[in-house]
Amino acid sequence: MSPPDPIKFLLVDDIEENLRALEALLRRDGLILIKARSGMEALELLLEHEFALALLDVQMPGMDGFELAELMRGTERTRGVPIIFVTAAATDEGRRFRGYEAGAVDFIYKPIDPLILKTKAQVFFDIARQHRLLARQKEEIARGAAELRTALDRLQAHTDNSPLAIVEFDDGLRLTAWSKGAERMFGWTSANMIGHRLDELGWVPEACVGRLTEMFRATLADASHSRGHDEVRCRTRDGAMLDCEWYSSVLRRPDGSAISLSVQILDVTARHKAEATQKLLIGELNHRVKNTLANVQAIATQTLRYTRSPEQFSATFTGRIQALSRVHSMLSSTTWQGASLAELVHDQLDLGVIDADRLSVSGPEVKLSPQTALRLALILHELFTNAVKYGAFSTAAGNVALLWTVEGDRLALRWQETGGPRVQAPTKRGFGSTLIENSLKSDGGAATASYRGDGVVWDLTMPLDSPEAINMRDPDNASDSTRHGAPAQTAATGIEGRSFLVVEDEPLVALDLVCVLEDAGASVCGPAGTVAEALELIESATFDAAFLDGNLHGAAVDEVAAALTRRGIRFAFVSGYGRQNLPQAFASAPVVGKPFTPRQIMEEAARLTAAPGNVVRLRAGEQG
């Protein structure tokens, strides 16, 4: 702190010796003595300086001390300056009265007693010094108050602009503060909320009030508590529910007693939705990847069953995987928004294995969902491949006409070969024709093949309103349907003679399941590709157990699982989803993950049909 400003006294006397005597007696540190030889000079000095005391000689020529005092009292600037008259007329009561009337606070009589002079001067010096100190303190207090107001205004601005809702409760849990952020978040104004208890207005649901009240009372009572956190569902004024995180702290007095409870509330509804969406997307990604792997596995298995040699398997399998890969790339370029039927056809032409002039294409623009595009890409791949190997494109004169029309919500597609080698209906059904006919039928479509003298004709119809309308099928209807790679029948598996319902919307995966079960000596009911088909078979068919996909064309399978449970039929989920994405009401049902092995399916089938308490395991060397 800087040293205090010096105190100033005014000494007025027309005799220089008297002024020097006063100066000698009053001189001290922190005091400035300013001298005037007349009333007029004194008035000029009074306008220039702030004096703590004026010592005025009464007897002066021109303007005496009384006249000077009266002028000082008549001016605002000098009215408050204390005046002590210095005079030799000690017994003149009239002059004393006039002096007090003019504004004097005291008299000093000549000859001057130094002790009296110094004592009286000290009083006014101390008063002036104290006045200065108080004025300084007042300025500092005013400055501190201004800084505090600025800080509070800044804090209020931060509070009002904060995305947090900041509220405060007294020790009775009544609201004492409600920020602008709280108004924006919940819709109520501070006038609506301040003064109300936590359990009023329905802001916090009744289910949470008791828990929060108990927690807050414990927080207020615990002097060591510094910060708390809780998750609370809060209701807005318009009735919407928000997921909120509450961060609480207690303001306390020096003795530790609670003054108030401050709570900062963060709306995490969007974050929870994002987390749920992320969880769903991860589940969907996991499901899609595993379904793709299951399809690849099924393609490999079924290709092996219908090929004669490793070389033939390699060529056929590679072609099918490449077709699947190309359509994946096509869908990725559109962020999986789908593909057009014409794009799938041109993809086959871009391979360069056929002359585009020998293919006639006609049909309107048809937008296919991603899953439908994947399946139809494999259909087209098989149609083109078989035409190159055995059909119209295997001779120089052959041609193919690919025509499609849309009638309402259904797509009708015709593949017609002409000019190729003579064909006849195969004596054995191949992998492709079985897939096309059965899967399109399960999806509400139809597939028929006509074997004419100059070429085969395929007529396919399918619904377009479902994203899963077209399933992957293999039209391998050539006569070389010998099951060179089919697994040999093995020793008893424990499910011979049993019957199983298969509910699966991926036709390749469904076919793989059917083959595994039938090769093990069981019979199959289905496969059903939709919830409606599954429910119908559950009501009308007889079977011992079931394998249930975790999702059917985007629809949950809770209803199917419930129907199986009502009939007392044991079942297992076959799914690319994790357990957390399957119906929680059936958490006790076993899960076979995709892609699966034949051994996994057979072991689960044996467990599903075993007597309660029996544990069934395949012996080493058995099928799987």
Beta strands, then each sheet from edge to edge (+ up, - down):
strand 1: 7-12
strand 2: 31-36
strand 3: 53-57
strand 4: 83-87
strand 5: 106-109
strand 6: 165-170
strand 7: 175-178
strand 8: 228-235
strand 9: 241-252
strand 10: 258-267
strand 11: 339-340
strand 12: 359-362
strand 13: 367-368
strand 14: 399-407
strand 15: 410-418
strand 16: 446-452
strand 17: 455-463
strand 18: 499-503
strand 19: 523-528
strand 20: 545-549
strand 21: 570-575
strand 22: 591-593
sheet 1: 2+ 1+ 3+ 4+ 5+
sheet 2: 7+ 6- 10+ 9- 8+
sheet 3: 11+ 13-
sheet 4: 12+ 14+ 15- 17+ 16-
sheet 5: 19+ 18+ 20+ 21+ 22+
end
